[in-house]
Amino acid sequence: MATTLSTATNTSLAAVTLEVADIEAAGRFHSAFGVDAYIRLRASDAHSTGFRGFTLALTVSGPATVDSFVGAAVEAGATVLKPAAKSLWGYGGVVQAPDGTAWKIATSAKKDTGPATREIDEVVLLLGVEDVKATKQFYVGRGLTVAKSFGGRYAEFAPGQSSPVKLALYKRRALAKDLGVPADGTGAHRIVLGSTSGAFTDPDGFAWEAAAPSAPTTLS
């Protein structure tokens, strides 16, 4: 049954803000990594340990470009959670930024058809949730449109016009396994999602706020 709201809303993802301890260092990292256009940063010392329950995933053109992004991240201070490798679905790896955010870089191509680039085809924010169906219905009730859905395992929402980042839901334990980290974690998620409507919190504790129309990506 769909979630019923007392007031009709039309929400879409307008911004992704990462909460970091050192905003200048985080700004330098994300710029060197090549993803500063996709996120905003906010200073925070909120307590957080273990898996924060989300990842940002980059889709790129081929294995050489995956390696290029992984190499840039490591050179800028990231640690490798999963070395880039071939799999049944393609080629990819996972790194963890110095601020603790997990980034997955992947391609469906198993062979390169050209040289490495620094181009990103798609960025997806994957939220690890306990009940994909229930959380999907919550977001449908907020006005988001489901673009893809695979039972209780995965759901992806149609992107809004305000953000280059797509929103998707995945089972929390499955997401942690995919990233190569334990599923346990406590404290703040250390991420805030910008909403085209009002502020709210989803069933898994991910906070949304009304997004400013033109907040800077980094602060100095």
LINUR-V679116 format. One record per pair of residues at least 6 apart in sequence whose C-alpha atoms are under 6 Angstrom apart, sorted by sequence separation. I is the first residue (numbers start at 0). J is the second residue. D is the distance in whole Angstrom. If there is no record, write none. Layout:
i: [I I]
j: [J J]
d: [D D]
This chain:
i: [29 84 95 148 200 84 94 147 158 175 200 83 94 147 199 83 93 146 198 82 93 145 146 156 172 198 81 92 145 146 198 81 92 144 145 155 197 80 91 144 154 194 196 80 91 154 193 194 79 90 153 191 192 193 194 78 90 153 191 193 194 78 89 152 193 77 89 152 77 88 89 90 132 22 77 89 131 16 20 15 16 17 18 19 20 16 18 19 20 18 32 65 32 123 124 129 122 123 124 125 126 127 128 129 123 125 127 128 127 61 56 60 28 54 55 56 57 58 59 61 54 56 58 61 64 63 64 59 59 58 58 57 57 56 56 55 55 54 53 53 53 52 19 10 10 50 8 9 10 50 2 8 49 50 1 2 49 48 48 51 2 47 47 46 47 11 13 14 13 18 18 17 16 16 15 39 40 14 15 38 39 14 13 12 13 12 13 11 11 10 10 26 23]
j: [35 90 101 154 206 91 101 154 165 182 207 91 102 155 207 92 102 155 207 92 103 155 156 166 182 208 92 103 156 157 209 93 104 156 157 167 209 93 104 157 167 207 209 94 105 168 207 208 94 105 168 206 207 208 209 94 106 169 207 209 210 95 106 169 210 95 107 170 96 107 108 109 151 42 97 109 151 38 42 38 39 40 41 42 43 40 42 43 44 43 71 104 72 164 165 170 164 165 166 167 168 169 170 171 166 168 170 171 171 106 102 106 75 101 102 103 104 105 106 108 102 104 106 111 115 115 116 119 120 120 121 121 122 122 123 123 124 125 125 126 127 127 98 141 142 182 141 142 143 183 136 142 183 184 136 137 184 184 185 188 140 185 186 186 187 159 161 162 162 189 190 190 190 191 192 216 217 192 193 216 217 193 193 193 194 194 195 194 195 195 196 217 219]
d: [5 5 4 4 4 6 6 6 5 5 6 5 5 5 5 4 6 6 5 5 4 6 5 6 5 4 5 6 4 5 6 5 6 5 6 4 5 5 6 6 6 6 6 5 4 5 6 6 4 6 6 5 5 5 5 6 5 5 6 6 5 5 6 6 4 5 4 6 5 6 5 6 5 6 6 5 5 6 6 5 4 5 5 5 5 5 6 5 5 5 5 6 5 5 6 6 5 5 5 5 5 5 5 6 6 6 5 5 4 6 6 6 6 5 5 4 5 5 5 5 6 6 6 5 4 5 5 5 5 5 5 6 5 6 5 6 5 5 6 5 5 5 6 6 5 6 5 4 6 6 6 6 6 5 5 5 4 5 5 5 5 6 4 5 5 5 5 6 5 5 6 5 6 5 5 4 5 6 6 6 6 4 5 6 5 5 6 6 6 5 5 5 6]
